[in-house]
């Protein structure tokens, strides 16, 4: 994807100069035509100059005017703002798939509201952002590697299944691996050096309603994320009044551990967000989606415009010499 821009747009005011030249040319042609008609008979002109240049007499002037315009644009330093076809930014959504997500304190349930809100996130991210998904209950699983095929990501999220336990630390570590693998692919495709600090990096967005009960602890995961320079944005989702039905224990309260998620975000320079309702969760996801930035490279193309201006001016001079034996 590319957009055209000028690095010195104030200089575009100089386009008034070619406009003045164009008006002057038209005025001069009009005065010359009136003079010729006043003192020359058309029959006599046909006899002495039967092969008048006609429309060709305007071509050198048009080419010169076009060359002047293009040269003026070159002075304004034209540039192309480009983002590569490969993803310049990587986001991994880590979604809690523990049984506590069955709670209906958020309508219709925490997990269904989370799926819908994740769809809002996909709608709001910029083009050329690769999104992957990690699901976690008692263990973490990479459900889909980061990809720009967001419809595939959406279908993956819709198919998540719930299980026992909550392994937040393992989920973060697996998400870090997903970012690292995807970033390495982008670097290889762009033929840049591995480890280049300008290479594409990523962000993790982790949604959960609980605390770690399985796998590696949160502080181990946050230390690794901090070492890699990748922020973990956390979303504490649900209310303290959420409950689920257990066949053995009966009704079980499943409150949200906001403090654990807040600490994970703080230790990785991420954002700690909360959502008590489906509407709030959608707003949070949309805000995070809009905040994802795509690296844009501005390449100055002044030399292209300068070359085009030179070609047009040379064409104007050559045409004038061939047809009229003089320079314009």
Buried (B, 14 or more C-beta within 10 A) or exposed (E): EEEEEBEEEEBEEBBEEBEEBBEEBEEEEEEEEEEEEEEEEEEEEEEEEEEEEEEEBEBBBBBBBBBBBBBBBBBBBBBBEBBBEBBBBBBBBBBBBBBBBBBEBBEEBBBBBBBBBBBBBBEBBBEBBBBBBBBBBBBBBBBBBBBBEBEEBBEBBEEBEBBEBBBBBBBBBBBBBBBBBBBBBBBEEBEEEEEEEEBBBBBBBBBBBBBBEBBBEBEBBBEBBBEBEBBBBBBBBBBEEBBBEEEEEEEBEBBBBBEBBBBBBBBBEBBBBBBBBBEBBBBBBBEBBEEBEBBEEEEEBBEEBBEBBBBBBEBBBEBBEEEEEEEB
